[in-house]
Amino acid sequence: MSLMSFLIAIVPLLLLLASLVLRRYPGERVIERLRGLIDAASRPGTSAGSAGSRLRFARHRTVSGGELIARSLAGRAPPVPA
């Protein structure tokens, strides 16, 4: 393997790691835009049915990284030893 092919293979990894270190998560803006569209679509209009019939998303802040894993594991009991 030549040095050039090694650099071509490793550069995307280094860019991803650099963005994570700088706390710039790839795709975060897209998710926020989609969340805004969903929120706008789920808001009841003046001629729409009751306000309770539509979905509402309670969003306090964006959960990412280790906190997302922690929230998914919260409330689970430790595994039973075999």
Secondary structure, DSSP 8 states (H G I E B T S, - for coil): --HHHHHHHHHHHHHHHHHHHTT--TTHHHHHHHHHHHHHHHS--SSSS-GGGS-----SS---THHHHHHHHTT-------
